[in-house]
Amino acid sequence: MRLVEPTTRIAVDVTFLRMDRRPPGPFAHLPYGLKVETCLPRCSVAHYRELYATVGHDYVWWLRRTLSDAELDAVLSDRAISIHVLRDAEGDLGFYELDRRGWPVINLAYFGLYPRAVGLGIGMAFLQHAIRAAWEESPVALTVNTCTADHPRALPNYVKAGFTRLRTVREEWPVPDRLGLPIPDRLRI
């Protein structure tokens, strides 16, 4: 007998975006005292869980939280995946993940800031850092997607940074209740 895990069903509109050439710039630079470090040789499971949970808590980031440590370790051990962490003197401020498994296209799989960094005016500079890092590898394109559960400035910022909307689709997600994520009423089915 298989037990069914309790979930809350939500509906989100997912917008897929693509950038087919490196933006001409100029690029915003991160303010003094901020730096981006790549987790080398790879990000640990514990550190990734902290990054993912802290950035995604208010935006219903749930998929990677359902992976076992072994499953997540396999993802993080893939040489096509890299994790880049934004830091200041006090610690982590956010992260982005570049996924090259669809090479020659790179996907900006995850991108976000810690709550303490939201509203400080560093989001666009950090996004442009991710875009520059991806284009330094000479892909044919860079992709990203966002949804209506994400921060309301996510989609406008991706477009402002040079991504073009491809399509928007409605998806329904069964978010496991055990994760304890706050789910906005506007998303509940």
N, C-alpha and C positions, 0 to 999 in steps of 0.2 A: 504494500500500500504506500503510495507516494503522498507525502504531505504537501499541501499547497501553501506557499508562503504568503502571508497577508501583504497586500500592496495597496497603494493609492494610485489610481489611474489619473494621468494628466494628459492634456493635449497641448502641444506646442507647434508653432510654425517654425520650421527649420529653413533658413536661407543659406544656400550654397553660393560661394563667391570664388572668383578666379582672377589672377593677375598674370597676364601673358608676357609682360616685359618689365624689366627693372624700372622702377620709377626714377625720373631724372633728378630728384632732389630739388632744393636742398633738404637735408634731413635735420630734424630736431635732435639736439644732443641731450643726453641725460644730465641733470643738474650735478654740480660738484658734490662729491661724497657718495654718489651712487655708482654701482658697477654691476655688470652682468658677468657671471661666472658659469662656465659649462661644467656640469657634474662629470668629472673624469675619474676613473675610466667609465663609470656609469653612476647613476643616482641609486642610492640604496632604497630598498622597499620602504623602510621607516620614514626616510626623508621625503620620498615621493608622496607617501600617504599624508604626511603633514602638509605639504604644498597643496596637494589636490583638495584635501578637506578644508583647508583654510581659505583658499581662493574660491572654491566652488560651493561652500556651505549655503550661502544665500541664493544660489542660482541653480539649485537642484542638480548639481553634478553628482551623478550616482553610478554610472556604469563601472568605472574603475574601482569604486568602493566595494563592488560585489565580487571582485576577483580575490581568489585566495592569494596568500603570500607567494606561493610557487608560481601561480599564473602571472601575477604582476611582475615577479622577478624575471620570468621568461620575456615579457614585453620589454622591460628595462635593460635586459641583457642583449637585446637585438641591436646590432651595430647600426642599423638604419634609423634608430630612435636616438635623439639627443635632448637632454633637459638643460635649460638655461635659466639660471636663478638671478633675479634682481635683488641686490642687497644694499643696505646702508650700514652705518656703524653699529646699529642695534640688532641687525639680523636680516632675515629674509623679508622681502617686500612683494614678491610675486614670482611668476615663472612663465616660460613658454616651452612648448614641446614641438620639435620639428620631426616629422615622420617622412622618411625617404623610401618607405616600402613600395611606393608606387612610382619609383624613379623611372623616367626623368622628371616627374612632377613631385614637388615637395608639398606636404600638407602641414599647415600650422594647426596641429591637432588640438592643442590647448594653449590658452593665453589668458592671463588675468593677474590682478593685483590683490594683495592682502587688504582687508578692510581698512587698516591704518594708513594705507597708501592711496585709497580711492579719494578723489577730490583734491589731490595735491598738484594736479596739472602735469603729471609725469606719464600718464597712460599713452599719449601719442608718441612721445619720444621712445618709450619702451617698445611699442608696436613697431615703430620704424627700425629699431634695433633688430627685432626679429625678422623683418622684411629684408634688411641689408644682409643679415647673417645667411638667410636662405639664398638670396641671389648671388652671394659670393661663391656658391657652389655651382653656378651656371645651370640651373634647371631649365626646362622649357616653360614651366609655369609654377605658380605658387597658388595653393588653394586654402580655403578656410571655410568653416560654416559657423553659424551662430543661430540662436533660437530665441523665442519670446520668453524663455525662462532666464536668459542671460541679462546682464546689466543693460538698461535701455540705451546707453550710448555705444554699445558694442557694434551694432550694424552701421549706424552713421559714421563711426570712426573707421571701420574697415573700408567703407566707400570713400571716405575722405583720404585715406591712406593710399588709394589707387586700385582697390579691388572692384571688380564688376560683378553685379548680381547675375547669377545664372538661372536660378529657379528657387521657388519657395514651396515647400510641401508640408502638409499637416501630418504630424506623427502623434501616436498615442503611446505613452510609456507607462509600464507598471513599476512604479518606484517602490522598492521594498520598505515597509514600515519600520523594520528593525534599524534602518540607517538613521532614523530620527531627524530627517531633514525637514526644515520648515517649507511647506508647500503653499504658495500663495493661492488664495481662493480663485483668482482669475484663471488658474491653470487646471483646476480640478474638473474632472468629468462628472 
